[in-house]
Amino acid sequence: MIELRNVSLKYGEKEILKKVSLTVKDNTIKAILGPSGVGKSTILKLMLGLIKPNSGQVIVDGTDITGMKESALYAIRRKMGMVFQGNALFDSLTISQNLGFFLRENMKLPEEEISQRVAEQIQFAGLEGYEDQLPESLSGGMRRRVAIGRAMIFKPHMILFDEPTAGLDPVSSKKILSLISSLRHNNNLGAVIVTHIIDDVFNVADSVAVLYQGEMIFDDVTEKLHESNHQFIRSILSDKILEL
Ligand SMILES: Nc1ncnc2c1ncn2[C@@H]1O[C@H](COP(=O)(O)OP(=O)(O)OP(=O)(O)O)[C@@H](O)[C@H]1O
C-alpha cells in the first residue's frame, strides 16, 4: 500500500501540491487524473522517493520513506515497477536485452534465470518474434509493451504508469489498457496510472483521484465520479479529454 499524508511540495516559489492525501491499496488500480502540469508525475516521483515533500509523509507498506536515505530507498523501489512516459528504452539494445538489462546490471542474476524471465515477459507482452529487433523497428504500442515488460521483470507488487496511453492510436491504447488490467488479475499486482485521458480511467481504474490546482478535489471509486458536482470534473466528463 502507498499513502501520501498531507503532502505539500514547492518547486522554488511555485506551490505544486497543497496538503495532498491519497491511498493506493494493494491489488487495486488507482488513476490520478488532472490537467497537464498539475503535478501528477511529481506524485509518482514522491512515491518512489526520488523527491521529498516540503511537508507531509509518504508511506510505503507501512514504512515512512520521507526521510529515508538513498541506500534504504533502493529496497523500497524494488517493490515498485515504473513505466515512464517516453518508455526510456535503450535504443541500441534489442528488445530482449532491454528487458534483461537491469536484471543483469543491478541484480546480477544468473543468465539462465534472466533468459527465463525475459521469455516470460516476451510472451506476456505479446512480443514473440521481436526478441532480436531494436526498439526503433517497433510500433509505439509495442515499445510501450516492452517498457511494461521491463518494469514487470522485477516481479514488483505495485507498478506506476506515467501516461500509459499518451501518443498511441485507439487500438494500441486499448491493448495497453487490457494489458494493465491483466496485470492485476494474473499477477496480483496493484497499479497507479497517471493520466489526463478520462477513458483510461473508466477502462481500468477501480478508483480515481483528481488533482486540480494543487489540491485533490476527488478521491473515490471511479463510478462515483459521475456524482461529483465539482465544475472541473463536470467539464472533463463532458469533454472526455483534458486540455494539453
Ligand atoms: N524539477 C523541477 N523544477 C521546477 N519545476 C518543476 C520540476 N519538475 C516539474 N516542475 C513543474 O511542476 C509542475 C508539475 O509538473 P509534473 O510533471 O508533475 O506535472 P504533470 O501533471 O505530470 O504534467 P504532464 O502531464 O504535462 O507531465 C509543472 O508546472 C512543472 O513545470
The ligand as a Gaussian input file, in Angstrom:
#p B3LYP/6-31G(d) Opt

LIG

0 1
 N       12.456000      19.734000     -11.279000
 C       11.565000      20.725000     -11.416000
 N       11.885000      22.013000     -11.140000
 C       10.986000      23.008000     -11.275000
 N        9.722000      22.841000     -11.670000
 C        9.336000      21.585000     -11.971000
 C       10.227000      20.461000     -11.864000
 N        9.569000      19.343000     -12.221000
 C        8.310000      19.737000     -12.543000
 N        8.176000      21.075000     -12.393000
 C        6.936000      21.853000     -12.604000
 O        5.984000      21.345000     -11.706000
 C        4.688000      21.277000     -12.296000
 C        4.168000      19.849000     -12.187000
 O        4.934000      19.005000     -13.049000
 P        4.518000      17.484000     -13.335000
 O        5.471000      16.954000     -14.347000
 O        4.374000      16.750000     -12.059000
 O        3.080000      17.695000     -13.979000
 P        2.116000      16.647000     -14.692000
 O        0.763000      16.848000     -14.105000
 O        2.681000      15.282000     -14.617000
 O        2.126000      17.182000     -16.174000
 P        2.366000      16.408000     -17.569000
 O        1.151000      15.593000     -17.792000
 O        2.496000      17.540000     -18.544000
 O        3.631000      15.605000     -17.416000
 C        4.851000      21.794000     -13.707000
 O        4.483000      23.142000     -13.717000
 C        6.331000      21.648000     -13.988000
 O        6.766000      22.633000     -14.885000

